[in-house]
Amino acid sequence: MAEQNPGRNPVRAEVVVDLDHLRHNVALLAARAGSADTLAVVKADAYGHGAVPVARAALEAGATWLGSCSLDEALALRAAGIEAPVLSWLDTPGTDLAAGVAAGIDLGVSSVDQLRGLSGARLHLKIDTGLSRNGCPPQDWPELVAAAAASENEVYAIWSHLACADEPDHPSVDAQAKRFADAHDVALAAGLTPKRHLANSAATLLRPDLHFDMVRVGIAMYGLNPVPQREDLRPVMSFRSSVALTKRLPAGESVSYGHTWTADRDTTVALVPVGYADGVPRLLSGRMEVLLAGRRRPVRGRVCMDQVVVDCGDDEVAVGAEVVLFGDGSRGEPTATEWAEAIGTIDYEVVTGMYRPRVVRRYPGAR
Ligand SMILES: *Cc1c(COP(=O)(O)O)cnc(C)c1O
């Protein structure tokens, strides 16, 4: 990836989305999916990466479907001129689904209620096989299947979502697969011949037997590995800033709110103008490092709303120098996964949390 661009001013808070990495990951996942279609999940503005550029790059690299959580997200793809099939799966009552049908958006349906008033739609009936979240519970499934079959809509597919696919030996995966097979039998008995999809990223990587007609990949496409084994995935997002100010701090001086850190020697500190308003979790206070002037250096004291302070020891650090908060790790910088582990969450939350109005996005690999 390009180093600091000489023609540009130092950035304040910038998310760089490497679409070459995204295309690499999608190609890898599509190859693993074999003959199954690959649906690229671009919900939540593509996990914070930007839905439209990500969708375009994913389609270039072998995805043939897109998935979004709401019709608004799906229609934004259409408004950008993207014509690939899009599945939208979680709309609130009162959403104008007819507008989605008119735009050729496929709809996920979990209840008979959601079918009411729908016609001319292409449906993906969702069976709850054990996640107990969205989806139709097995006891209501025959009724939903019958109602959909009798409606003026096309039942394109049945589908479900796995709870523990990232734990290879978790017994729930097979239990969910069994319920999914039963649900398919009910659909066949009702005269339907739907396609099937069940696998998320983890199941795409671990369970070829569950690929069926399509896989739905999210996190792995963004280069974050959900499975225990090593995979050649390349993190797509990096987060950068620049040094705004440097100063020499005498021994005995303390840093940031609460004075939780005190210098035990004279040291040079660099002020970096990003904080929890820009997606740096305050919980990382005292537990994070950044890449600055060629090496990792610790952030001292508390993470503030708009700033963090980096301890540079006796090294010369230039105002305006690039600071990498997280990236793909190839230059030794922290990764989003490292942040997540440090604060007891998952990398999904870290990257999705970078969707902030103050953080600029850049797409160096855009075609
Ligand atoms: C978010 C989501 C996915 C993608 O999950 P990953 O673990 O990110 O691959 C797939 N299917 C559904 C229904 C989802 O909500």
The ligand as a Gaussian input file, in Angstrom:
#p B3LYP/6-31G(d) Opt

LIG

0 1
 C      -23.672000     -10.656000       8.940000
 C      -24.242000     -11.863000       8.297000
 C      -23.461000     -12.745000       7.536000
 C      -21.951000     -12.630000       7.433000
 O      -21.362000     -13.123000       8.614000
 P      -19.759000     -13.178000       8.745000
 O      -19.515000     -13.883000      10.013000
 O      -19.317000     -11.752000       8.802000
 O      -19.270000     -13.863000       7.533000
 C      -24.076000     -13.780000       6.866000
 N      -25.412000     -13.952000       6.954000
 C      -26.194000     -13.139000       7.698000
 C      -27.644000     -13.399000       7.765000
 C      -25.646000     -12.082000       8.391000
 O      -26.426000     -11.293000       9.134000

